[in-house]
Structure formats: C-alpha cells, structure tokens
Amino acid sequence: MTTVPGQVPVAQQGQRHPLDPEPVRSTKARAVFALGLIGALTGFFVGGVVPATIALTLARQARREAYVSGGFLTGAGWLRRGEQLAWTGLLLAAVAIVAAVVIGVVRLAGAPFGHDFAPNID
C-alpha cells in the first residue's frame, strides 16, 4: 500500500489512563538551548567550545530520557535549536583557530630566520 505525500492522518486516541503523567517540557532541553546560545555567541572567541560541548552531551541525555518517557517529556524543538546553536559555536571556534594559525604562519614566514647580526660581523 502506498500513501500520498502530505499530512499524515491523525489516529484516534483513546482515553488516557488516570495515572499517566502530564506531558512536561524537559528541563534539559532548556539547558541545551541556553548552553548552545552561549556557545554560538562566544564561539568565535574560542570560549564557546566548553558550553557547546556540554550542550551536545546534555542533548544526547535529553533525547534518551524523552524516548524512555514515552512522549511525556516534550521540548524537541528547543533541543533541536540548541544543538544547532552548539554546532554553530563549535564551527565558529574552529574557524577562529584556523584563522589564527594562518595569520601566525604568514607572520612567521615574513619574519627573518636566525639571528640578525650587524653588517660588520662574520
């Protein structure tokens, strides 16, 4: 059986069991977003590597917890945006490091090599 691309039909959901917990936004999703934002804002100054790495580690944990919760933990949008910001921060830090290395190599290539003795010294 093939389906036509478009919206997925919504299945009828039965009554919830009274002991089921209420869906709640994951607090780790907020933390991932905040750390990803800090990582993206400070990434070019290489200070964003630490918060971005922590954000990516927390994102993995939050995804596992959301999967185990069976849909009662929400916040996938915050989690996705936080991961994107964290990767942006890491990319900016890598660009800053590569630029610093290139500038250092160019300056080193223009500097004289060895000791600079006076013209009358052999």
C-alpha positions as CSV (number, residue, x, y, z in Angstrom):
1,M,0.0,0.0,0.0
2,T,1.4,3.4,-0.9
3,T,0.4,6.7,0.6
4,V,0.2,10.1,-1.0
5,P,2.7,12.6,0.3
6,G,1.2,15.2,2.6
7,Q,-0.2,15.3,6.0
8,V,-0.3,12.1,8.0
9,P,-3.8,11.1,9.1
10,V,-4.4,11.5,12.8
11,A,-5.2,8.3,14.6
12,Q,-8.0,8.3,17.1
13,Q,-6.5,8.3,20.6
14,G,-8.4,6.6,23.4
15,Q,-8.9,8.0,26.8
16,R,-5.8,8.5,28.8
17,H,-5.2,6.4,31.9
18,P,-5.8,8.5,35.0
19,L,-2.3,7.5,36.4
20,D,-0.5,8.7,33.3
21,P,1.7,11.7,34.0
22,E,1.0,15.1,32.3
23,P,3.3,15.9,29.4
24,V,6.0,18.3,30.6
25,R,8.8,20.2,28.8
26,S,12.2,18.7,29.6
27,T,14.4,21.0,31.7
28,K,17.4,19.6,29.9
29,A,16.0,20.9,26.6
30,R,16.1,24.5,28.1
31,A,19.6,24.0,29.3
32,V,20.7,22.7,25.9
33,F,19.2,25.7,24.3
34,A,20.8,28.1,26.7
35,L,24.2,26.5,26.5
36,G,24.0,26.3,22.7
37,L,23.2,30.0,22.6
38,I,26.1,30.9,24.8
39,G,28.3,28.6,22.7
40,A,27.2,30.3,19.5
41,L,27.7,33.8,20.9
42,T,31.2,33.1,22.3
43,G,32.2,30.6,19.7
44,F,34.3,32.9,17.6
45,F,36.3,33.8,20.7
46,V,37.0,30.1,21.3
47,G,35.3,30.4,24.7
48,G,32.2,28.7,23.3
49,V,33.8,25.3,22.9
50,V,33.0,24.3,26.5
51,P,29.3,25.3,26.7
52,A,28.8,23.9,23.2
53,T,30.3,20.5,24.2
54,I,28.2,20.4,27.3
55,A,25.1,21.3,25.3
56,L,25.7,18.4,22.9
57,T,26.3,16.0,25.8
58,L,23.1,17.1,27.5
59,A,21.2,16.8,24.2
60,R,22.1,13.1,24.0
61,Q,20.9,12.6,27.5
62,A,17.7,14.5,26.9
63,R,16.9,12.6,23.8
64,R,17.3,9.3,25.7
65,E,15.1,10.5,28.5
66,A,12.4,11.7,26.1
67,Y,12.5,8.3,24.3
68,V,12.2,6.4,27.6
69,S,9.3,8.7,28.8
70,G,7.1,7.5,26.0
71,G,6.1,11.0,24.9
72,F,5.5,12.6,28.3
73,L,8.7,14.8,28.0
74,T,8.4,17.5,25.4
75,G,10.8,20.2,24.1
76,A,12.2,18.6,21.0
77,G,12.1,22.0,19.2
78,W,14.2,23.6,21.9
79,L,16.5,20.6,21.9
80,R,17.0,20.8,18.1
81,R,17.6,24.6,18.1
82,G,20.1,24.2,21.0
83,E,22.0,21.5,19.1
84,Q,22.2,23.7,16.0
85,L,23.5,26.6,18.0
86,A,26.1,24.4,19.7
87,W,27.4,23.1,16.4
88,T,27.5,26.7,15.1
89,G,29.6,27.7,18.2
90,L,32.0,24.8,17.5
91,L,32.2,25.8,13.9
92,L,33.0,29.4,14.7
93,A,35.6,28.3,17.2
94,A,37.2,26.1,14.5
95,V,37.2,29.0,12.0
96,A,38.8,31.2,14.6
97,I,41.6,28.7,15.4
98,V,42.3,28.1,11.7
99,A,42.4,31.9,11.0
100,A,44.8,32.3,13.9
101,V,47.1,29.6,12.6
102,V,47.1,31.0,9.1
103,I,47.8,34.5,10.4
104,G,50.6,33.1,12.6
105,V,52.2,31.2,9.7
106,V,52.1,34.2,7.4
107,R,53.7,36.4,10.0
108,L,56.3,33.7,10.8
109,A,57.1,33.4,7.1
110,G,57.7,37.2,6.8
111,A,60.0,37.3,9.9
112,P,63.8,36.9,9.4
113,F,65.1,33.5,10.3
114,G,68.0,33.1,12.7
115,H,70.0,35.8,14.5
116,D,70.2,39.3,13.0
117,F,73.8,40.3,13.3
118,A,75.3,43.7,12.5
119,P,76.7,44.0,8.9
120,N,80.3,44.1,10.1
121,I,80.2,40.7,11.9
122,D,81.1,37.5,10.1
